[in-house]
Amino acid sequence: MTWELFRQRKDGSFTSTNIKKKGTGIFTFTNNAYENVYKIEGYLFSSEGKEPMSIIVKPQKAEVSKQEVPKTKEVLGVTLSHQDGSKITKALSYMDQLRAVAKFKNMAGEKVTFSLWEDDTKGSGHNKENILIALSGPVQIDSKGNARWDFTLLSTYALFAMAREDDNKQHEYYVLVEYNGNSKASGNVNVNVDENSFIPKIVINKQKVATKTEAQPKPDTAKTSTNKNSKNNKTDTKGLIHSIRFGNKDGIEINGSPKFGDTIYLIIKGENLLSKFYTLKLWEHDYVGKNDLLFTIPLIFYDNNEIKIPITLNQTFQQIGEYGNNMNNKDSGEYSWRDKHQELFAEIIFDSLSVKSSVINVNIYEEYKKNYDQSPALVDAVEKIERKKPVANNSKEKCYCYLQGITTTACEGKGNLVSDQHFESLSKDIGVEAKVFKAVAIVESGGRKSFLDFNGEQKAKILYERHYMYRFLKAFKTKEELENLKNSSPDLVHNVGTYKDPNAIYGTEKEQFKKIYEAKKIDNDSAIKSCSWGKFQVMGKYYNYLYESPAEMEEAMNMCEVQHFAYFKVYLKDVVGSAIITAMKNKNWAKIAELYNGPDYAVKKYHINMDKEYNKL
């Protein structure tokens, strides 16, 4: 049998393509074959040009299969703003809260690290000679290719900057993000340095001179003196510090004795110093009696091999040199600075924490343990922190709204309710009618109450989702452990959501508190993240958009309805974004419900109920 391929002409007749096959008639068509009509005819001796021995073939247009090309992963850029998202339009101050947002290409789900740098070199962009100030933890890139790092310009950063900056009235910072050798730096932001800023300058308040004199320098620590021939010049017995000396800002050793009012620099050189903790003490040496401690300050090495620390020789040092530490009991054995007998020396003490310790959580507003050995500069610093503190250390007296800048008056743990003013403010902010937010809140919280009384305590309404718990535990539990939990506690841990399982029930509102209580015994953070919270029922897994930890988010939710609103606001603007805002503007209730509650929103008629509540308002 011969098979021959014919192509149709414009007049409808067919002419041979001269493509013939013997035996099996297999023909392969090219990409543009869809533009023609073909006929395949089979015969023994010659073409007859008619059926049943011929068939008409009309090839269909098909997508050309392309070989999958690996997608290029790329860092597109990084920007800095205030944590509320507003642009930085003027010089900042220390303790301002900032947000770095980096944009990536083809990297959703991966984790990257941000770094904060102090810029003291010429030219724009990143320079490895600049000072590395701080690092973020691993930050996950979201589905839109964004990663975010919220941080505070801590006043302790100023000390590192002052060690190398010529201009100590204003410092410059930028954020760097890097992936596989591809890095992007943000634009610089300026930070003003003023006397009212909480900065750990090495100066002493003459009204607060240390009174405890029993502590003396350790015999085996590294020391350097303003007197080259002093016995107080000693090497480091541990071998980490190669040299320690006083010099000027350019690192040149000081010739002669410095004068009061001068700023000198303590220059430390060594190896493997980066991130090691140490304590710097400055002493005034006495030939009679005991040495006087001028200040002590805990620090961390910001460079691996060399650092410079500025020390201003102020009038209080002069006072201590003349009278001793205790102004009420002046030391008659002191040498007078007028006779040029005063000798100062610095001591470096390595902290045991330079060996990695167990991880501890530290509250930035934790009460500082005061003692008479600590530097008066630190006393001043701590007191300034305490003046800035909105509330006391007791967790019941915190006010998250104050900390986040929502209000100027702390509620001292009493909490506040959401008002029409909050809804109207958000309405103006994103262009959505306030009634839409109210309708969502009513439906999501199952009514108009945001809190319930449980065992005598106010608790934010929650809904515990067992399948979320399963997902979070999957990150660190074995398959066997998950299966055991699934079998022993199916209400707490399961790979199938409660709403999809006909044999499972959510239970009453108060039973949710019992569930989270039991789930916390398995893993505290996972349990909190597995609940939707408060008036707007936003999932706890988004806690890091507003809070430092799941526990902090839980505390805020249980305390204050305005915090429910603040969490809802960041969810709309930063998590879901333009899709849900557009749906809200158009009152597309089905789309709102889908984005808010997932693809099974119709099971509980979320979209219908939202529409009904909106029309009631």
Order of alpha helices (4+ residues) and beta strands (2+ residues): beta-beta-beta-beta-beta-beta-beta-beta-beta-beta-beta-beta-alpha-beta-beta-beta-beta-beta-beta-beta-beta-beta-alpha-beta-alpha-alpha-alpha-alpha-beta-beta-beta-alpha-alpha-alpha-alpha-beta-beta-alpha-alpha-alpha-alpha-alpha
